[in-house]
Amino acid sequence: MNIYRFKIKKHNHFHNPEDKHPESELYITMFYNEDRETVIREMQKYDKANGFTYTERGKRFSCANLVLTEETPTGEILSETTYREIFDHLGNRI
């Protein structure tokens, strides 16, 4: 069974280019579940409460995107869908 993750994608300028795993530091996993619709509902709740922002080390930052990924149990990413592909500008399901 595949796993769905709701991730926040940080802006590229927040990671150190000398890091060995810079791509992994661009994402923060906020929620995951085996049910896609449950994850999408959590993504929508997060947007209504926080918008495209996140808090890290006591400071608030804007994020580049909210992303839904579908992954295998081994972590291979099968698909990546952005918030704007799922919801319109009012937060309603497309």
Helices and strands as residue ranges (DSSP letters): E 3-9, G 12-14, G 24-26, E 27-33, H 36-50, E 53-56, E 59-62, E 65-71, E 77-82, H 83-86
